[in-house]
C-alpha cells in the first residue's frame, strides 16, 4: 500500500518540478513588470581621500566628484535618490609614497539588489610630495625717507622669523621672505603690523605654501638730528572780521615745522613754537586762505618751505525776526472774487544779521492757491514762494487762513481784504 504513493511521486516528480519552475518564472515576470530594472547614472558623488600619509601632501587636485552607473529596480532608484549617502566613492592612498601614481576610484552601494556597471572617472592620477617645514628669517624692506633733519635708525621685527610649510616643489620656488614698511615723511618712531610676502625669483607670490604667522610687527626708530628742532606754528592775527560776522576757523598747514641752526644754544633757547607774521582779518566776510611767512629769530632757518598756509573761516552771525506780509491769491477764476481773513501772515525768518537788516515785507511773497476752488468758504494754507537768498522761513502764523470765494457780480462785503484775480 505504501509503495503506490511513492511510485506515483516518482512518476510525477518531473511534472511537479516543471510546474514549480513555471510558477517561479511567472512570479519573476510579474515582479519585473511591476518594478522593472533601470540602468542610469547616479548623481555626482563626492570623492573622498583615505589612507594618505600625513608626511605627504597631495600636489595635484583630483576630481571632486565621480559619476557611478548602476542597474537596479525602480523602487531601489527611488531609495537611492532619497538618500544619496547610500552611494560612496573614494580613493585609497594607503601604501603610496612620494611621486606620481595612478589610483583606482572605488565604489560602494549600501542597498540591494543593485548591479554595479562602472564609475567615471575609473582612476585618477595623484602626485604626492614630502611635507616640508622650515623657519625663515624675514627681510625688512624700508621704503621712503624721513624729512630733512631726521634719521631712520635700524628697524626691528617681531617675530624675526616665520615658519613656512608646503610641498617640496613649492618651497623650492621661494626666493625671498620679506615685509615692507613705508616711512616717507615720518618724523616719529613708528610701529606697524604688515603682511609677510613670500615671493619667487620673478617677484611673484608663491602658491601652495602656508606662512605662520601671516603678519609681523615692524618698529622703525626715527630720531631728530643735532642742530634741528621740530616746533609748532602759532598764527598771529590783527584786526577784526566785518560787523555781523564771526571767526569760525583758524588753522595752519603744516601745523609743525623743522628749524635748523649751527648754534646749539639758539636751538635750545627756542620755545616749542614759532609765530607767523601778523595776518590781517580786517573786514573779512568769507573764508580765505593766506600764505604767511614765519617770524624766525636771527641765526635760525626753516628747513622746509619759507611760508605756511593759513586757513581762515568766517561766517555771518545768525539771527531771526518776525515779518508781517500780505497774502496774495493764485489761480482764482476771472468770474470770481475772494476775501482772505486774516489778510496778512507773520513770517518768522532766520538768516545772517547783515541780510536780515535789509529785509522788508516786499522781500517775500505769500500766496494762497485757489485753483479749481468753487464759490464758498475754504480753509487754505498760505505758501511762501519768494524768499531772499541765505534766509530760511522757520514758521508761518497762522498756518491756515479762511478764504471766501463768491461771484464777482454778487459780491457782498465781508471782513478781510478783497482781492480780484488778474490774468
C-alpha positions in Angstrom: 0.0 0.0 0.0 2.9 2.4 0.9 4.6 1.7 -2.4 1.9 3.1 -4.5 2.3 6.8 -3.4 6.0 6.6 -3.8 5.6 5.2 -7.3 3.1 8.0 -8.1 5.5 10.6 -6.7 8.4 9.2 -8.6 6.4 9.0 -11.8 5.1 12.7 -11.4 8.3 14.3 -10.0 9.3 15.8 -13.3 5.9 17.3 -13.8 5.8 18.8 -10.4 9.3 20.4 -10.8 8.3 21.8 -14.2 5.1 23.3 -12.6 7.2 24.8 -9.8 9.7 26.3 -12.3 6.9 27.8 -14.3 5.4 29.3 -11.2 8.7 30.9 -10.3 9.1 32.2 -13.8 5.6 33.7 -13.8 6.4 35.3 -10.4 9.6 36.8 -11.6 7.9 38.2 -14.7 5.2 39.7 -12.6 7.7 41.3 -10.2 9.8 42.7 -13.1 6.7 44.1 -14.7 5.7 45.8 -11.5 9.2 47.0 -10.6 11.4 47.0 -13.8 15.2 47.3 -13.7 16.6 50.6 -14.9 20.2 51.4 -15.8 21.2 55.0 -15.2 24.0 57.3 -14.0 23.7 58.3 -10.3 24.0 61.9 -9.3 27.6 63.2 -8.8 29.1 61.6 -5.7 31.9 63.3 -3.6 35.3 61.5 -3.9 36.9 61.0 -0.5 40.6 60.5 0.0 41.6 58.0 2.7 44.9 56.4 3.8 47.1 59.4 2.9 50.5 59.5 4.7 50.4 62.6 6.9 54.0 63.3 5.9 53.0 63.7 2.3 51.0 66.4 0.5 48.7 65.9 -2.4 50.0 68.4 -5.0 47.7 67.8 -8.0 44.0 68.1 -7.3 41.8 65.1 -8.1 38.2 65.4 -9.4 35.9 66.4 -6.6 33.1 64.1 -7.7 32.5 60.9 -9.6 29.5 59.5 -11.5 28.5 55.9 -10.8 26.5 53.9 -13.4 24.1 51.4 -11.7 21.3 49.0 -12.7 18.5 48.5 -10.2 14.8 48.2 -9.9 12.8 51.4 -9.9 12.0 51.1 -6.2 15.7 50.9 -5.4 16.4 54.0 -7.5 13.7 55.8 -5.5 15.6 55.0 -2.3 18.9 56.0 -3.8 17.6 59.4 -4.9 16.1 59.9 -1.4 19.3 59.0 0.4 22.4 59.9 -1.7 24.7 58.7 1.1 23.9 55.1 0.1 26.5 55.5 -2.8 30.1 56.3 -1.8 33.2 56.8 -3.9 36.8 57.1 -2.6 40.5 56.9 -3.4 42.7 54.8 -1.1 46.3 56.2 -0.9 47.4 53.6 1.6 50.9 52.5 0.9 51.6 55.1 -1.7 54.8 57.1 -1.3 56.2 60.3 -2.8 55.8 60.5 -6.6 53.1 60.2 -9.3 50.6 57.4 -9.0 47.5 56.2 -10.9 44.9 55.1 -8.3 41.5 53.4 -9.0 38.3 55.1 -7.8 36.4 52.6 -5.5 32.7 52.5 -5.1 30.3 51.1 -2.5 26.5 50.9 -2.7 24.7 50.4 0.6 21.5 48.8 -0.7 20.4 45.7 -2.6 19.6 44.5 -5.2 21.9 46.7 -7.3 24.3 45.8 -10.2 27.4 47.9 -10.4 28.2 48.9 -14.0 31.1 51.4 -13.7 32.3 54.7 -12.4 33.6 57.8 -14.2 36.5 58.5 -13.7 37.6 54.9 -13.1 41.0 56.1 -11.9 42.8 59.3 -11.0 46.4 60.5 -11.2 47.8 61.8 -7.9 51.2 63.4 -7.1 52.4 63.1 -3.6 55.3 65.2 -2.3 57.0 65.3 1.1 55.7 68.0 3.5 58.5 70.5 4.2 58.5 72.8 7.2 61.2 75.4 7.6 61.9 78.5 9.7 63.0 81.5 7.6 64.2 85.0 8.7 62.1 87.9 7.4 63.9 90.5 5.4 62.8 94.0 6.3 62.3 96.4 3.3 62.0 100.1 4.4 60.7 102.4 1.7 60.9 106.2 1.7 62.9 108.5 3.9 62.0 110.9 6.8 62.2 114.6 6.2 65.4 116.6 6.3 66.7 116.8 9.9 65.6 113.3 10.8 67.4 110.0 10.6 65.9 106.5 10.4 67.7 104.1 12.8 67.9 100.3 12.3 64.4 98.7 12.3 63.4 95.6 14.2 60.8 93.0 13.7 58.7 90.8 16.0 58.9 87.9 15.4 62.1 87.9 13.3 61.3 84.6 11.6 58.3 82.8 10.3 57.5 79.1 9.7 56.8 78.1 6.1 55.2 74.8 5.3 54.2 73.2 2.0 55.1 70.6 -0.7 58.8 70.4 -1.6 58.3 71.8 -5.1 56.6 74.9 -3.8 59.1 75.6 -1.0 62.0 75.2 -3.5 60.5 78.2 -5.5 60.8 80.6 -2.7 63.4 83.3 -3.3 62.6 85.9 -0.7 60.5 86.2 2.5 60.1 89.9 3.3 57.9 92.6 4.9 57.7 96.2 3.7 57.2 99.5 5.6 56.9 103.0 4.1 58.3 105.8 6.3 58.1 108.7 3.8 57.7 112.0 5.6 57.6 110.3 9.0 59.0 112.4 11.9 58.3 110.0 14.8 59.2 106.4 15.5 56.5 104.0 14.2 55.4 100.5 14.9 53.1 98.9 12.4 51.8 95.4 11.6 52.5 94.4 8.0 51.9 91.2 6.0 54.7 88.8 5.2 55.4 88.3 1.4 56.7 85.0 0.1 58.0 85.6 -3.5 59.8 83.6 -6.2 62.8 84.8 -8.2 60.4 86.7 -10.5 58.8 88.6 -7.7 55.5 86.7 -7.9 53.8 85.2 -4.8 54.5 81.5 -4.2 51.3 79.5 -4.1 50.5 76.3 -2.1 52.6 77.4 0.9 51.5 78.3 4.4 53.1 81.1 6.4 52.8 81.3 10.2 52.4 84.0 11.3 51.0 85.8 8.3 51.9 89.2 9.7 54.8 90.7 11.8 55.3 93.9 13.7 58.0 96.3 12.5 59.4 99.0 14.7 61.2 101.8 12.9 63.0 104.3 15.2 63.3 107.9 13.8 65.5 110.5 15.6 66.0 114.2 15.2 69.5 115.2 14.2 71.6 117.6 16.2 71.0 121.3 15.3 67.4 120.6 14.2 64.2 121.1 16.2 60.5 120.4 15.4 58.3 123.3 16.6 54.6 124.1 16.4 53.3 127.1 14.3 51.3 129.8 16.0 49.2 132.1 13.9 49.3 135.8 14.8 46.3 137.9 13.7 45.4 141.6 13.7 42.1 143.4 13.1 38.5 142.1 13.3 36.2 140.5 10.7 33.3 142.6 9.4 30.5 143.6 11.6 27.8 140.9 11.8 30.4 138.1 11.1 32.3 135.8 13.3 35.6 133.8 13.0 34.8 130.1 12.7 38.2 128.6 11.9 41.9 129.5 12.1 44.2 126.7 11.1 47.7 126.3 9.6 49.3 123.8 7.3 51.7 122.3 8.2 51.0 122.6 12.0 54.7 121.8 12.8 57.9 122.8 11.0 61.5 121.9 11.4 64.1 124.6 12.0 67.9 124.5 12.0 70.8 126.4 13.5 74.6 125.9 13.6 74.5 127.3 17.1 73.1 124.6 19.5 72.4 127.4 22.1 70.0 129.1 19.7 68.1 125.8 19.1 67.9 125.0 22.8 66.7 128.5 23.7 63.9 128.4 21.1 60.5 127.7 22.6 58.3 124.9 21.3 56.7 127.2 18.7 57.3 129.9 16.1 54.9 132.7 15.2 53.7 133.8 11.8 53.9 137.4 10.6 50.6 139.1 11.5 47.6 138.1 9.4 45.1 140.9 8.9 41.4 139.9 9.4 40.0 143.4 9.0 36.7 143.4 7.1 36.7 139.7 6.1 33.2 138.4 5.3 34.1 135.0 3.8 36.5 132.1 4.1 40.1 132.8 2.9 43.5 131.1 2.6 46.7 133.1 3.0 50.4 132.2 2.6 52.1 133.6 5.7 55.8 133.9 6.4 57.3 132.8 9.8 58.9 135.2 12.2 62.2 133.4 13.0 65.0 134.6 15.3 68.3 135.5 13.8 70.5 132.5 13.1 67.7 130.1 12.8 66.4 128.9 9.4 63.4 127.0 8.2 64.2 123.6 6.8 61.1 123.3 4.6 59.1 125.9 2.6 59.6 129.6 3.7 55.8 130.1 4.4 52.8 128.2 5.7 49.2 128.1 4.6 46.8 129.8 7.0 43.1 128.9 6.5 40.6 131.4 7.9 36.9 130.6 8.3 34.4 133.4 8.5 30.6 133.1 8.8 27.7 135.6 9.3 26.2 135.7 12.7 22.7 134.2 12.5 19.6 135.9 13.8 15.8 135.8 13.4 13.0 138.3 13.1 9.2 138.4 12.5 7.9 140.0 9.3 4.2 140.8 8.5 3.5 140.1 4.9 0.2 140.5 2.9 -1.4 137.4 1.3 -1.9 137.2 -2.5 -4.1 134.8 -4.5 -3.2 132.5 -7.3 -5.4 130.6 -9.7 -8.7 132.4 -9.0 -11.2 132.2 -11.9 -11.8 135.6 -13.7 -15.5 135.4 -12.8 -14.8 135.1 -9.1 -13.7 137.4 -6.3 -12.3 136.4 -2.9 -11.7 137.7 0.6 -9.0 136.4 2.9 -9.2 136.5 6.7 -6.7 137.4 8.1 -5.3 139.3 5.2 -1.7 139.0 6.4 0.6 136.4 8.0 3.6 136.7 10.3 6.8 135.1 9.0 9.5 134.0 11.4 12.6 134.1 9.4 16.3 133.3 10.1 19.5 134.3 8.4 22.7 136.3 8.7 22.2 139.6 10.6 23.6 141.7 7.7 21.0 140.2 5.4 18.1 140.4 7.9 18.8 144.2 8.3 17.9 144.7 4.7 14.6 142.8 4.6 11.2 144.4 4.1 7.7 142.9 3.6 8.2 143.2 -0.1 11.2 140.9 0.1 8.7 138.0 0.5 5.6 136.8 -1.3 2.9 134.8 0.4 0.2 133.2 -1.7 -2.9 131.0 -1.4 -3.5 128.7 -4.4 -7.3 128.9 -5.3 -7.0 126.9 -8.5 -10.3 125.0 -9.2 -11.8 126.0 -5.9 -15.6 126.8 -6.2 -17.5 129.6 -4.6 -17.8 129.2 -0.9 -15.7 129.3 2.3 -12.4 127.4 2.4 -9.5 126.9 4.8 -6.3 127.2 2.8 -2.7 127.0 3.8 -0.6 130.0 2.7 2.7 129.3 1.0 5.9 131.5 0.8 7.1 131.3 -2.8 9.6 134.1 -2.7 12.4 134.0 -0.1 15.7 136.0 -0.3 19.0 134.1 -0.5 20.6 133.0 2.8 17.2 133.3 4.5 15.0 130.5 5.7 11.4 130.7 6.9 11.0 129.0 10.3 7.2 129.4 10.7 4.1 130.9 9.1 1.5 132.2 11.5 -1.4 131.4 11.2 -0.8 128.1 9.3 -4.3 128.4 7.6 -6.5 131.3 6.6 -10.2 131.5 5.7 -10.9 132.3 2.0 -14.4 133.3 1.0 -14.9 132.9 -2.8 -18.0 134.4 -4.5 -19.2 135.6 -7.9 -17.8 138.9 -8.9 -21.3 140.2 -9.9 -22.8 139.3 -6.5 -20.1 140.4 -4.2 -21.1 141.3 -0.7 -19.0 143.0 1.9 -17.2 140.6 4.2 -14.4 141.1 6.7 -10.9 141.0 5.4 -9.1 142.1 2.3 -10.9 141.8 -1.1 -8.7 140.6 -3.9 -9.6 140.2 -7.6 -7.9 137.9 -9.9 -5.6 139.2 -12.5 -4.8 137.5 -15.8 
